[in-house]
Amino acid sequence: MPMSNSYIGKFNILQTLETNVHQNILIGSTKENPNDLVIINILHNIKNLGRNPKAKLRKALINLMYSERLDGKFVVVTKMEKGVSLQDYLEKEKPTIDRRLSMVFQYFKNIKRYDDLEHSIKNILINESQIVIEKGKLALNELIIIGETATRVDHLDPIIKKISTVVKKIIFYPMFDGDSEEHVPTSILQFIHELENNPKAYKNLKQIHDDFKNLYLYDENRMNESMSRGKNKNKQSWRKQVSKIMIGAVVFGAISFACVNMLQNKNNLFIIQKQASNKMPTASFKKIQIKDQWQFINESEAYGKDNTIKKVVWEVKKENEIRQISYAKDLIVDFYEPGEYDIVLKVADQKEQWSKEYVKKVNITEGKQEIADIDTHSYESLKHFTILYENKETMIKDYEIYRSGEYAIKFINNLKTANSLSIKDLNLDKHTFISMWVMADAIEDIDIKIEGYKNENIRFTKSMTYKPRNANNWELINIDENIEEIDGIKIMMYNRKSTIWLDDLVFDVYK
């Protein structure tokens, strides 16, 4: 094989990390950017990876950059994840129980991809030592270190027990201040106990993920339904008692009967009022198609005085397989494959009551083309832009709060100057309009200034004052006048008191 076509021609070798009878592990970097570090893992025995390892690893490893068979060996190159170890993060940050449960969910979403791998490889990849935390986001290094004393794992039980140990550490280590086991939902404690003591109940890692997901997202709804069933049972018992009293009233006379009847009506009224105040929220949305993109606008409703929708969970399903999950208020979907999709919405109110699922079907006759395959002026995701942040201390990517996709740009309040970002390598004509979704955590006047550039020369300036209608709600801003042919743009936000998030920035043309 020519050197340029192997890993040697694609990556720089910096140093040796580990050498044993099973493998050589090297630290390297990409030829294009020497600052991007990689792990080069040369496995001596391909049999350890099972049949068709290249396809399996491509499907399983998020960090995989390159793989190849070479002289009877197998080379796996993965990027190095940045961040701190799980233990350091837990000791330093002492996250809340809600944050810990979110981390467990992220862990399960990562490891469910390993189902097709050999058990011995799974057993390595699910280790706590693989976990790194960067800005609150959990990731796995996916480093396959077999070691000289490695033992073969032929079934799932020891892997599941090891997973239970990792989960227990995420939730309970160290004994977090103000929280104890009693703050962990009972259903989660039962799940951990089952994971640890009855591993045979699970056939694969995806089943573990799905069971935890149902508890994590929907358990509060089941608790409310259980409470409702308990109330109905109590109501039936109460009615039996009232029936006995009414039979006795017939004996003792009409006046006693009337008193008991009044008591019954009063209690019935109380129950009706209580049921009305505890009415579950109703999930609902409308769907809008804009060109080849679909938007689903949340119109859910909560009941009771000062009650609002607090939590939102969207699922996009195809053939009962979940393709996308979002927690944003509204949902934007690009369908790249034709077929019938189910759009599922569930919401919870401030009382932690969950709605029933609201489902609408969408039939896609022709999937949207990947952006790399078409010539277009339309950019519909932040990741497609070359963005330069001029205030790195007050501008970050936020992977926890976003409207769609994976992250939003967070503008932390800045009293000294504007938060500015520049976007390069555009190709926009005079018929272009700009739209962006913003959310602020407080209501204040926010001055926005936009400058358009061509060959680094300013072509236009537009200023506006934006005042959010509500705090913590995504709102659309459109700019569609006096846009000239430009190849770069600068957006400046003067948010002095509030924090602002920007997402779904779009440059498009009128057609």
C-alpha positions in Angstrom: 0.0 0.0 0.0 1.4 3.4 -0.9 2.5 5.4 2.2 0.2 8.4 1.3 -2.8 6.0 1.4 -2.0 4.6 4.9 -2.2 6.2 8.3 1.5 7.1 8.1 0.7 9.4 5.2 -2.3 11.0 6.9 -1.1 11.5 10.5 2.1 12.7 12.3 3.5 10.3 14.9 4.4 12.2 18.1 5.1 9.6 20.7 4.4 6.1 21.9 1.8 5.7 24.6 1.7 1.9 25.2 3.3 -1.2 23.7 2.3 -4.8 24.6 1.8 -8.1 22.9 -1.7 -7.1 21.7 -1.1 -3.6 20.4 0.9 -0.4 19.9 -0.7 2.8 20.9 0.7 6.1 19.5 -0.1 9.7 20.0 -0.3 11.7 16.8 -1.8 14.7 15.1 -3.5 15.4 11.7 -1.3 16.5 8.9 -3.7 19.4 8.1 -3.7 20.7 11.7 -0.9 19.6 14.0 -2.8 20.9 17.0 -5.6 18.3 16.5 -4.3 15.3 18.5 -5.3 11.7 17.7 -4.8 8.2 19.1 -3.3 5.7 16.7 -4.1 2.2 17.8 -2.4 -0.7 16.0 -4.0 -3.9 17.0 -1.9 -7.0 16.3 -4.7 -9.6 16.4 -7.7 -8.8 14.2 -9.7 -11.7 15.6 -10.2 -9.6 18.8 -12.4 -7.3 16.8 -14.6 -10.1 15.3 -15.9 -10.2 11.7 -16.1 -7.1 9.5 -14.4 -4.9 12.0 -14.1 -1.8 9.8 -17.9 -1.5 9.3 -18.6 -2.3 13.0 -16.2 0.3 14.3 -17.4 2.9 11.8 -21.0 2.4 13.2 -19.9 2.3 16.8 -17.2 4.8 17.4 -18.2 8.5 17.4 -14.5 9.6 17.5 -13.3 7.3 14.6 -11.3 9.3 12.1 -9.6 6.4 10.1 -9.2 2.7 10.1 -7.4 0.1 7.9 -6.0 -3.4 7.6 -2.3 -3.3 7.3 0.2 -6.2 7.1 -2.1 -8.5 9.1 -2.8 -5.9 11.7 -5.7 -3.4 12.2 -5.2 0.3 12.6 -7.8 2.5 14.4 -7.3 6.3 14.6 -9.6 8.3 16.9 -9.6 11.9 17.9 -8.7 12.8 21.5 -11.6 14.2 23.5 -10.9 17.3 25.6 -12.1 17.5 29.2 -11.6 16.3 32.8 -12.1 12.8 34.2 -15.4 11.9 35.7 -14.0 11.8 39.3 -12.4 15.2 39.0 -15.6 16.7 37.6 -17.8 15.2 40.4 -15.5 16.3 43.1 -15.0 19.8 41.9 -18.5 20.7 40.5 -20.7 18.6 42.9 -23.6 18.6 40.3 -27.2 18.3 41.3 -29.2 15.1 41.0 -30.9 16.4 37.9 -27.5 17.1 36.3 -26.3 13.6 37.3 -29.3 11.9 35.8 -28.7 13.9 32.6 -25.1 12.6 32.6 -26.2 9.0 33.0 -28.6 9.5 30.0 -25.7 10.9 27.9 -23.5 7.9 29.0 -26.2 5.4 27.8 -26.7 7.3 24.5 -23.0 6.8 23.8 -22.6 3.2 24.8 -25.7 1.8 23.1 -23.8 2.2 19.8 -21.4 -0.6 20.9 -24.0 -3.4 20.6 -22.5 -4.9 17.4 -19.0 -5.1 18.8 -17.4 -8.1 20.5 -18.1 -8.4 24.2 -14.4 -8.0 25.1 -14.3 -4.7 23.2 -17.5 -3.5 24.8 -16.1 -4.3 28.2 -13.2 -1.9 27.4 -15.2 0.9 25.9 -17.8 1.2 28.7 -15.1 1.8 31.4 -15.3 4.8 33.7 -11.8 5.7 32.5 -13.2 6.4 29.1 -15.4 9.2 30.3 -14.4 12.9 30.0 -16.4 15.9 30.8 -16.1 19.2 28.9 -18.3 22.2 29.9 -20.8 19.8 31.5 -21.1 17.6 28.4 -20.2 13.9 28.8 -18.2 12.1 26.1 -16.2 8.9 25.8 -12.6 8.7 24.5 -13.2 5.3 22.9 -9.7 4.1 23.4 -9.3 0.3 23.0 -6.5 -0.7 25.4 -6.4 -4.5 25.6 -3.5 -4.9 27.9 -1.2 -7.8 28.5 -3.4 -9.4 31.2 -6.7 -8.9 29.3 -9.3 -11.7 29.8 -11.8 -12.7 27.2 -15.5 -11.7 27.9 -18.0 -14.0 26.3 -21.3 -12.7 27.6 -23.0 -9.5 28.6 -23.5 -10.0 32.4 -20.1 -8.7 33.6 -20.4 -5.8 31.2 -23.8 -4.8 32.7 -22.5 -5.1 36.2 -19.6 -2.8 35.3 -22.1 -0.3 33.8 -24.0 -0.4 37.0 -20.8 0.6 38.9 -20.3 3.6 36.5 -23.9 4.7 36.9 -23.7 4.5 40.7 -20.6 6.6 40.7 -22.2 9.3 38.5 -25.2 9.5 40.8 -23.7 9.0 44.2 -20.0 10.1 44.2 -19.1 11.8 46.4 -21.9 12.2 48.9 -23.2 15.4 47.4 -24.2 18.2 49.7 -27.9 18.6 50.4 -28.7 15.4 48.4 -28.8 11.8 49.5 -30.4 8.6 48.2 -33.8 9.9 49.2 -33.5 12.6 46.6 -33.0 10.1 43.8 -36.4 8.9 42.3 -37.4 5.5 43.6 -37.8 4.2 40.1 -34.1 5.1 39.3 -32.9 3.3 42.5 -34.9 0.3 41.4 -33.4 0.5 38.0 -29.8 0.6 39.4 -30.6 -2.4 41.7 -31.9 -4.4 38.7 -28.9 -3.5 36.6 -26.5 -4.6 39.4 -28.3 -7.8 40.6 -30.3 -9.0 37.6 -28.1 -8.4 34.5 -29.7 -11.3 32.6 -32.9 -9.1 32.3 -31.1 -7.2 29.5 -30.3 -8.6 26.1 -28.3 -5.6 24.8 -27.1 -2.1 25.6 -29.9 -0.4 23.7 -32.4 -2.1 26.0 -30.7 -0.6 29.0 -30.7 2.9 27.3 -34.4 2.6 26.4 -35.5 1.5 29.9 -33.6 4.3 31.5 -34.9 6.8 29.0 -38.5 5.9 29.8 -37.8 6.5 33.5 -35.7 9.6 33.0 -38.2 11.3 30.6 -41.5 9.9 31.5 -41.4 8.6 35.1 -43.0 11.7 36.5 -46.0 11.2 34.3 -46.4 7.6 35.5 -46.2 8.9 39.1 -49.0 11.3 38.4 -51.1 8.6 36.8 -50.4 6.4 39.8 -51.5 9.2 42.2 -54.6 9.6 40.1 -55.4 5.9 40.4 -54.9 6.1 44.1 -57.4 9.0 44.3 -59.9 7.0 42.3 -59.5 4.1 44.7 -60.0 6.4 47.7 -63.0 7.9 46.1 -64.6 4.4 45.6 -63.9 3.6 49.3 -65.4 7.0 50.3 -68.5 6.3 48.2 -69.0 3.0 49.9 -68.9 4.8 53.3 -71.4 7.4 52.0 -73.7 4.7 50.8 -73.8 3.1 54.3 -74.5 6.5 55.8 -77.3 7.1 53.4 -78.9 3.7 54.2 -78.8 4.6 57.9 -80.3 8.0 57.1 -83.4 6.4 55.7 -83.9 4.7 59.1 -83.3 7.8 61.1 -85.5 10.1 59.1 -85.6 12.6 56.3 -83.7 15.4 58.1 -80.7 13.1 58.8 -80.8 12.0 55.1 -80.7 15.6 53.9 -77.7 16.4 56.1 -75.8 13.5 54.8 -76.7 14.4 51.2 -75.4 17.9 51.7 -72.2 16.6 53.1 -71.8 14.3 50.1 -72.4 17.2 47.6 -69.9 19.4 49.4 -67.2 16.7 49.2 -68.0 15.9 45.6 -67.6 19.6 44.8 -64.2 19.6 46.5 -63.1 16.6 44.5 -64.2 18.2 41.2 -62.3 21.4 42.1 -59.2 19.5 43.0 -59.3 17.4 39.8 -59.6 20.6 37.8 -56.5 22.1 39.4 -54.5 18.9 38.8 -55.6 18.5 35.1 -52.7 17.2 33.0 -51.3 19.6 30.3 -52.2 19.0 26.7 -49.5 18.6 24.1 -50.2 20.0 20.6 -48.3 21.5 17.7 -48.7 22.7 14.2 -46.5 21.7 11.3 -45.1 24.2 8.7 -43.1 23.3 5.6 -40.7 26.0 4.3 -39.1 24.7 1.1 -37.5 21.4 2.1 -37.3 22.1 5.8 -40.1 21.3 8.3 -40.9 23.4 11.4 -43.1 22.1 14.2 -44.5 24.9 16.4 -45.4 24.0 20.0 -48.9 25.0 20.9 -49.2 23.0 24.1 -51.4 24.2 27.0 -51.0 24.0 30.8 -54.1 24.4 33.1 -54.5 26.2 36.4 -53.6 29.7 37.6 -50.1 30.8 36.8 -49.3 27.3 35.4 -47.1 27.1 32.3 -45.3 24.5 30.3 -41.9 23.7 31.9 -40.4 20.7 30.0 -40.6 19.7 26.3 -39.6 16.4 24.7 -39.7 15.9 20.9 -39.1 12.6 19.2 -38.7 12.0 15.4 -39.4 8.3 14.6 -39.2 6.3 11.5 -40.3 2.7 11.5 -40.4 2.9 15.4 -36.8 3.9 15.5 -36.0 7.2 17.2 -34.0 9.3 14.7 -33.9 12.6 16.7 -34.6 13.9 20.2 -35.0 17.6 21.1 -35.8 19.5 24.3 -36.3 22.9 22.6 -39.7 24.6 22.6 -40.1 24.2 18.8 -38.6 21.7 16.5 -36.9 22.0 13.1 -36.2 18.9 11.0 -34.4 18.3 7.8 -35.5 14.9 6.4 -32.7 13.4 4.4 -34.5 10.1 3.7 -37.9 9.6 2.1 -40.6 7.7 4.0 -43.2 8.1 6.8 -42.1 9.8 10.0 -43.9 10.1 13.4 -43.4 13.5 15.2 -44.1 12.9 18.9 -44.4 15.6 21.5 -44.8 15.3 25.3 -44.8 18.3 27.7 -44.8 18.8 31.5 -46.1 21.7 33.5 -44.7 23.5 36.5 -46.4 20.8 38.7 -44.2 18.2 37.0 -47.4 16.7 35.4 -46.7 15.1 32.0 -49.1 15.1 29.1 -50.1 12.2 26.9 -48.1 11.9 23.6 -49.3 14.0 20.7 -48.4 12.5 17.4 -48.6 13.7 13.8 -47.3 11.9 10.7 -45.2 13.4 8.0 -44.8 11.8 4.6 -41.5 12.6 2.8 -41.5 11.7 -0.9 -38.0 12.9 -1.6 -35.3 13.4 1.0 -33.3 16.6 1.3 -29.9 16.6 -0.3 -26.8 17.0 1.9 -25.5 20.6 1.8 -22.1 19.3 0.4 -23.9 17.8 -2.6 -25.8 20.9 -3.8 -25.0 24.4 -4.9 -27.0 26.7 -2.6 -26.9 30.0 -0.8 -28.9 28.5 2.1 -27.2 27.7 5.4 -29.5 26.1 8.0 -27.2 25.1 10.8 -24.5 26.8 12.8 -22.0 24.1 12.0 -21.9 25.1 8.3 -20.5 28.5 9.0 -16.9 29.6 9.6 -17.5 31.6 12.8 -14.9 33.8 14.6 -15.7 34.8 18.2 -14.2 38.1 19.1 -15.1 37.9 22.8 -14.1 34.4 23.8 -14.7 35.0 27.5 -18.3 36.0 27.1 -19.2 33.9 24.0 -19.3 30.1 24.1 -21.1 27.2 22.4 -23.9 26.0 24.7 -24.6 22.3 24.4 -27.3 22.4 27.1 -29.6 25.1 25.8 -30.3 25.3 22.1 -33.3 25.5 19.8 -32.3 22.7 17.4 -29.2 20.7 16.4 -26.5 20.3 18.9 -25.7 23.7 20.4 -26.5 27.4 20.4 -24.2 30.4 20.7 -24.4 31.9 24.2 -23.7 35.6 24.7 -23.0 36.3 28.3 -23.9 39.8 29.5 -21.1 42.2 29.0 -21.1 45.7 30.4 -17.9 46.9 28.7 -18.5 46.2 25.0 -20.6 44.3 22.5 -20.4 40.6 22.0 -19.3 40.2 18.4 -19.0 37.3 16.0 -17.9 37.3 12.4 -18.9 34.9 9.7 -16.5 34.4 6.8 -16.6 32.6 3.4 -20.2 33.5 2.5 -21.5 34.0 -1.0 -24.7 36.1 -0.7 -26.4 38.3 -3.3 -28.7 41.3 -2.9 -31.8 39.2 -2.8 -30.7 37.5 0.5 -32.6 37.8 3.7 -31.2 37.0 7.2 -33.2 35.2 10.0 -32.1 34.1 13.4 -33.7 32.8 16.6 -32.7 34.4 19.8 -33.6 33.8 23.5 -32.9 36.1 26.5 -33.1 35.2 30.2 -34.4 38.8 31.0 -36.4 41.5 29.3 -34.3 44.5 28.4 -33.6 46.5 25.3 -30.8 44.8 23.3 -29.0 46.8 20.6 -28.1 44.7 17.6 -25.7 45.9 14.9 -25.0 44.0 11.7 -22.2 44.9 9.2 -21.8 43.3 5.8 -18.4 43.0 4.0 -17.1 42.3 0.6 -13.4 41.6 0.2 -13.0 43.0 3.8 -14.6 46.3 2.7 -17.8 47.3 4.6 -20.8 47.3 2.3 -23.7 48.0 4.6 -24.5 48.6 8.3 -27.9 47.9 9.9 -28.8 48.7 13.5 -31.9 47.8 15.5 -33.2 47.6 19.0 -34.7 44.3 20.0 -36.8 43.8 23.2 -37.9 40.2 24.0 -41.6 39.8 24.5 -40.9 37.1 27.1 -37.9 35.9 29.0 -36.6 32.3 28.2 -38.6 32.0 25.0 -37.1 31.6 21.5 -38.2 34.5 19.2 -37.5 35.0 15.5 -35.7 38.1 14.1 -35.8 38.7 10.3 -33.6 41.2 8.5 -34.6 41.4 4.9 -33.8 44.9 3.6 -30.7 46.6 2.1 -28.7 43.4 1.9 -26.0 43.6 -0.8 -23.7 41.1 -2.3 -21.3 40.2 0.5 -18.8 37.5 1.5 -18.7 38.2 5.3 -20.9 39.5 8.0 -20.4 40.7 11.6 -23.1 40.5 14.3 -22.8 42.6 17.4 -25.0 42.2 20.5 -25.1 44.8 23.2 -26.6 42.7 26.1 -25.7 44.5 29.2 -27.8 42.7 31.8 -29.2 39.5 30.2 -27.7 36.4 28.7 -28.7 35.7 25.1 -28.7 32.5 23.0 -28.5 32.6 19.2 -29.5 29.6 17.1 -30.8 28.6 13.6 -29.1 31.4 11.8 -30.2 31.3 8.2 -29.1 33.2 5.1 -31.5 32.5 2.2 -32.7 34.0 -1.0 -36.1 35.0 -2.3 -37.3 32.7 -5.1 
